[in-house]
Amino acid sequence: MISNKEWVYKDTTIIIDTHCHLDSEQYNEDINEVLNKASSEGIEKIIIPGADINDLEKAVMLSEIHPQIYFSVGIHPYHIDQYDEEYLCKFITHPKCVAIGECGLDYFRLPEDEEEKKQNIALQKKIFIAQIDLAKRYNKPLIIHIRDASNDSKALLIQNNAKEVGGVLHCFNADEQLLSLSDHGFYFGIGGVLTFKNGKKLKNVLSKIPQDKLVIETDAPYLTPEPFRGKRNEPSYTTYVADMMSEILEIPRCTIEHLTTQNANKLFFEKIA
């Protein structure tokens, strides 16, 4: 646990949005305005996670135009049929590629037919393991998506020695059994859910997460924090997540900013410095 006294700062806001889908078509008309607003709020860096392979070239293009944008390469569990390792490897050595993912397991929308369900789970695991191996091969951290699949996700990360590269549990689901992954080099992405009235589980678990493993994210355009819930999310709203973290942990917000920024820099950016 890091003492409040050790981490009190007085300078300007600095936050890194570690998970933001700026390649979404929802930003086609006003991407510059969104980025200018983020900069005015002190959002220093933004990572676009790989999810749909069809959006990857757009993410790369955005990173080349805007200095604060970085990207990762990977396939979301909903798009496992798209997995093309040869194609991903074309971008993995790009100077602004900082991670592999988002990859993982999602059992929320499995087929109803039992045989199809088994096949889908088996394929999800196969593609997840492939991306863990890819991360180790290129020494990149992982961005992990877990939904209704904590047991299997944790087991695969440990069995496949993902601690070699570590990563972040994106949109951490507050499942306490996953907290031990902090010992395997994994961080915990905290976003707008923390501000929700029905986000009590995450609020209660937050203090149990090692402070040197906390990072902030939006998952924009999704999971918009209060008081904007129901509207499109954007990087500038990370400040509301930082406010809530400060309130729950009873740590000054400027301390939360510097703590989470240092953590994100250590995980994603030290290897490309």
Helices and strands as residue ranges (DSSP letters): G 5-7, E 15-17, G 25-27, H 31-40, E 43-48, G 53-55, H 56-65, E 69-73, G 77-82, H 85-89, E 97-106, H 114-138, E 142-147, H 150-159, G 162-164, E 167-169, G 176-184, E 186-190, G 192-195, H 200-206, G 211-213, E 214-216, G 235-237, H 238-249, H 253-264, I 265-269, G 270-272
